[in-house]
């Protein structure tokens, strides 16, 4: 039986390796408080209009993708985590730091790509890390696992963070301290 680590996976499949694991569902599949179970649950929104029906107690992941979309999400107060923030620039990093919105670096983005596309994703992720470090934007590392076979150990996520340019302490904080603050509502 695997050992439980001091780690939180904010986007993953339930695993005994993590203290807490959050399963993220798309906004159209989210049914509100009636669907709540023992496991933590998050909702992923594609547009700002989808934020209207979500209560403040649910973890909100905003799916980025364009500069305009990222900036719109980073200006709102209802978003907890910005996922897939590519392209990420210095203005977005500054907004994320000011509004205490965590930027997600998902291991599944690398795992499911090969060749040139994997290299491109790694370059975008390392650029995101360098900008987030420069402006002190919170970063979280997630596994992105959707089934038991895709679950990665917390040590693997820390090594992934090191590859992207994080120091060991920063990578470790991005799987425990920062996700914990996200769940508590970023009370610094």
Buried (B, 14 or more C-beta within 10 A) or exposed (E): EEEEBEBBBBBBBBBEBBBBBBBBBEBEEBEEEEEEEEEBBBBBBBEBEBBEEBEEEBBBBBBBBEBEBBBBBBEBEBBBBBBBBBEBBEBBBBBBBEBBBBBBBBBBBBBEBEEEEBEEBBEBBBBBBBBBBEBEBBBBBBBBBBEEEBBBBBEBBBBBBBBBBBEEEBBBBBBBBBBBBBBEEBEE
